[in-house]
Amino acid sequence: MKHASLLDDIMALDVIDTHTHLVGDHLCAEDFWKIADYFWLNRELQTAGYPPEAEALPEEKRMEAFLKAYQSSRNTMMNIAFTTILKDLYSIELTDLASIRAADERIKANKADLGWAQSVADRLHVRRFAVNHPDHAAFEGMTHDALLFPRIDGWLPKLVQEVAQAENREEALEQAKAHIRKQLHEYHKLGCLGIMTTLSNYDAAAHEQYGINRETRSDEIMFMLLHEVCAELERHGMFLQLFLGVERRWGKASAAPVNDSLRVVRLYGLFEHYSIPFELAVASELNNLDVVQAAWNFPNVHVGGMWWYNFRASTYTQSMQYRLEALAPLKSSLIVSDARCIEWTYGKIHVVKRLLSGFLNEQVSKGWIDREGALYCASEWLYGSAANRYGLKGQEGL
């Protein structure tokens, strides 16, 4: 019997998008520019001469500048994803100003369709999307609301600074711990199975025993509070999703990926001390191996999706090779769209499924795995691993 292509089979597999910036009451792009002005595409367009303040241009000049930069950067990953969005969702190929206007009209028309967001999700079988703000989780017009993993990097660094600046640091530390316990208890009452946070640069390490005094550094205080976070998560049976590898201390223009070779091992003290699941997503290329090593060393550590600067074909392929060689598929999740509208989840996940099918097809052709094993691996990386951590196992196809 002739099999369907591996690409076709993988395109039909269920997906969980483990990190988005979707907002439940306006999931869809309102017009062409809400898709075209996505930060990551904009950065790549700027490498082709697109003005950083293009939105301030008169409309026609803005379209002309966009089209020129778009046509000059067709090789880049976000351009490929953007092209896929327009082609698959709107049957548009950008060739001139008229095609931009046509795309704008179709995007506005589809936005008015209450079923549009669900139809976009269904095209690539995306069953659930994760968000990090409680007021974003009610997804209008969709079968399921979002998975809610509240992010704590809005208040955790503030607690660190309050302790560091306090006259009585011991008392301030206890107050910060009480705040953590109260906040995580509230998240648990909301039904959240886990939380998410980014971590800034740090030289402290989780296995060290720090005391609070006038010489205690801010990163040491942060680890003292992280221990409290993990202890409270363990008490409630919740998980911790960590996003690592982006630093903002090097200038005002943008965040940067930093390949700190000790970034992940400094967290080992948390992994070995607490039984909670940890999901690690990184944005720095060299740390892709470090998170695989951590998942290999600790049963409760899982490798998360590819975040920020890791969204490139080269880093995806390299990371998939690391994972395939070292870990059972149920230890890895692959999808972090970071999308701000439903259309970008389509473009980015379509690219990932293409990369995944190409990678696994090569492994099959070389005899490292068989076709059945390739599809099992893909199904876990796209859906099953996250579904297991997020309490959704057995809901495939729903």
N, C-alpha and C positions, 0 to 999 in steps of 0.2 A: 504494500500500500504506500502510495506517495504521500509524504508528510507536507504540511504547509511549511513555508519558510520559517526559520527561527525568528526572523524579524516580525512576521505576521503574528506568530504565537506570543511573542513578548509584548507586542503592542496591545494584545488582548488581555494581558495579565492585570490584576487589580493592583492599585497603588495607594499608599498613604503618604501624603505630603507632610513631613514632620515639622516644618517651620515656614510660616507665611506671615505676611502683614495684611492679610485680607480683613476687611471690615464688613460685618454681616449685613448692614443695611445699605451698602453700595458696593457690591461685589464686582460689578461689571464696569469696564471703562466707559466713561461718558462721551468721549470723542477720540479722534485720532491721536491727539497729543497726549492723552492719558496713557496710551500704550507707547508712543514714540519717545516720550520723555522719561522713560524708565532709567534710573540712575546708571545701571551697568551698560545699557546700550549707549547712553549719552556719553559715557567715558570713552567708549570705543569710537564713536563718531567724532569726538574731539581729536583723536589721533589722525583723523582724515581732514581736519581743519574746521570742524563744526564749532561755531562760537559758543563759549561757555554761557553767555547770557542771551542765547538765541530767542528766548521767549519774549524779550523786549523788542525784537525786530517787528516791523510791519508784517502782516500775515503772509503776503506773497514772498517777501524777502526771506522770511523764516522758512517757508516751504522750499524755496530755491536752495537755501543753505543746507537744509536737511537732505534733500534729494542728492545733491552733489556729494555730501559726506557719506550718505548711505551707499551710493554706487561705488565709492572709493574704498569702502571697508567691508565688501561682501564676504571676505575671507574670515571675519572674526566670529566668535561663538555667539555673541548676543545678536549680531546681525542675522546669522543663520536662524536663530530662534525667532526673531522678529519677522523674518521673511516667511517662516513656516506659519506663524500666526495669521498673517494676512492672506496667504495662499489657502490654507486649510479652512480657516474659519470664515473668511469673507470673499474668497475667490478673486483676490486682488493681487496683481503684480505691479509693484511701483516702478513706473517708467517715466512719468512726467507729472506735472502739477495736477492735471486732470485726474490721474489715478489716486493722488493723495486726497483730492476732494471726494472722489467716489468712495474711498476707504472711510473717510470721515462720515459720510452719509450712512453707510452700512453699519458702522459701529454705533452711531446714534440710534438707528432703527432697531438694532438687536438689543441694545440696552433697555429699550422700552418693553421688550418681551420678558415677562416674569419667569419664563422657563429657560432663559438663555444661559444663566450661570450653571444650572444643572446639566444642560445639554453639552456645554463645554467640558465639564467634568466627566461626563459619560463617554465622550469620544476616546479618552485614554484610560477609562475605567478607574478614575481617581475616586475612591470611596470615602475618604476622610481627609480633612485639612486641619492642621493644628494652628492655633493662634495663641497669643500670650497676654491678651487683655480681656477681662471679663465682659466688657461692654461691646466687644467685637464678635462674640461667639455665637449669637443667634443669627443663623444664615437664612435670610429671607429667600423664599422660592426654591429652597433645596431640600432634598430628602432628609438630610441629617444636619444638625448644628455642628459647629466646629468642635474639635477636641481642644480643651482649654488647659494650657500649662502656664500658669501665671509666671511672668518674669520678675525676678527680684533685684535686677541690677539698677532699678529705679530707686530703691531704698537701701540696699545693702551697703554701697559705698558711702552713703550719707551717715549710716550708723558707724562705719569705720572712722569717718572724720569727726563725728561727735565724740567718740571715745578718745581719739588722738588729741583733740583740742580741749578736753575737759580738765578742770582743775583737779577733780577727784576721778581718776581714771578707773579705779576699781568699781566705784559706784556706777559710773557711766557704762562700763562693760556689762554689769549685771542688768542694767536697764535695757541695753541693746539686746541681750539674750532674751529678756522678757518680751521685747517687741517681736523678735523672731518667733518665739513660741506662740504668741497671740496671732500673728499674721498667718503662719502655716496652719494653725488650727482653723482659721477662717477659710483658707483654701480647701482644707479637707472637708469642711462642712458644705462647701460648694460642690463637692463631688470630684474635685480635681485629683487625678492619680499621680501627678507629678508637677514639678516646677522647672523653670528654665532660667539660666543666667549666663551672661558673658563674664569673663574675668579679665581684669586689666593685667598689666605686667606685674610680676612678683618674683622676689628672690627667696622668700620664705618657703618652707616645706611643711607638708601636713604631718610628717612623722615626728617633727620636733615638738618638744614641750616648752611652750613660751609662757613666761610669767608677765603679768601686766605691771609696768613701772614707767618711769619717765623716759627710759631709753627704748622702750618697745616701739618698733617701727610700725608704720601703717599697714604694710603687707603682713606683718606678724599678727596684728590685730585682726586683719581680714581672715586669716586662717583660724584664729580662735573662734571667730563667728561662724566660719564655714563648718567647723566641728559641731557647733550648736545646731546649725541648719540640718546637717546630716543626721544628728541624733534625733531631732524632731521628725524628720522625714521617716526615719526607721520606726519610730513610735507609731506613726500613722500608716505605715505600709506604702509609702509614696516613693517615687523615683526622682533623680536629679539629672537634668539635661544640661550639659556644659558646652558652651560655644567658646572656642579658644583660638588664639592666633592672630587677632587683630588688635593693634595698638594705636593710640591716638596721641602719643606724647612727642612725636617727631616733627610736628608742624601744624599749621592751621588748615592747610588745603584739604587734606583727606586722611583717613585712616590708612594704615599700612599693614601688610602681612609680615610677621616677624618669625623667622624660623629658629625659635629658641629650643635648643636640643634638650634642655632640662624642664621645659614647660610641663610635660605630662608626668614625668617621674616625680616631680615635686608634689604631685597629687596622690602618689601611691599610698601614703598614710591614710587617706580617706578611704581608698578602695579596700584596703585590708582590714580597716577597723569597723566599717559599717556594712551591713548585709544588703543595703538598698541597691537597686539597679542604677548604674551610671551610664548615661548615653553621651558619647564624646563626638562632637562635630568640630572640625578644625578648618581654618582658612589659610593655613600656611603649608606649603608643599611638603617640606621635610617632616612635619609632624604627622603626616598621613601614615608613615611607618610606625611612629611612636604610639599612636592610638591602637593600631593593630597589635603591637607588642603588649600593650596594657590589657587588651581584651584576651590575648593569649595567656597572660599571667593570672588574670583574676576572673573567676566565673561570673561575677556580677557586673563586669564592665562590657559595654557594647559599643561598637563603632557606629557613629551616626552619619548623616549625609554630608555632602560636599558643600562647604559654606564659603561665601564671598569669593576670594581670589582662587579658590579651588575649582570653580566652575569653568573648567577648560578640558578639552578632549584629552590632552596629555596627562593631566593630573587625575582625571577619572580613570583612564586606562591603567596608569601606574597603581593607583589605590585599589582598583579591582583586582589586579595581579597580587598585591600584598594580601588582600582578604582571601582570595581563592586558595592561596598556598598555605595559609596559616589557620583559618577559622572555619568552623561549621557555618553554613549560610545563615542560620538562625541568630548569629551574633552580630549581624551587620544590617544596617538600613542605608539606603542610597539616596533618597530624595529629600532635598532641602531647596524648595523653589525660591524662597525669599520674595515671593511675588506680592505686588500691591494691588493687582486686579486679577480676576479669574483668567483672563486671556493670557497673561504671562505664565500662569501655571501650565497652560497647554504648551506654549512654546518651549519652555525649559524642560518639561518632562518628556516631550517628544524627542528632544535632542538626547536626553539621557537614555531613553529606551533604544534609540538608534545606536548609541555608543555601546550600550550593554549587549545588544544583539551581535554587533560586530566583534566585540571582545569574546563573548562566549562561543560564537561560531568558529573563531580561530582556535579556541581551546579544544573544541570538538574535532576540528579538522586535524589537529596535531595529535589527537588520541589521549589527551590528558583527562577528559571526561566524556561521557556519552551524552546523547541528546536529552535523554530523560534527566540526567544529572544537571545539565545546563538549565533546563526549564525549572527544575526544583530550586536551584541556586537563584535564578532570576526572581522566582515567586517570593522567596524569603527576603531578598534584598529590597524588592519593591514594596512588599506588603507584609509578609508573615512575621518577620522579626519585630517590626514596630507593632503589629497587631497583638503580638504576644505580650509585649511590655505595656501596651495601652489598654489591655483588657478586652480586645476585639477578636481574639482568635475564634474561628468558626463562623465569622460573619462575612466570609468571602462571597462576593456577588450580591451583597445587600446594598 
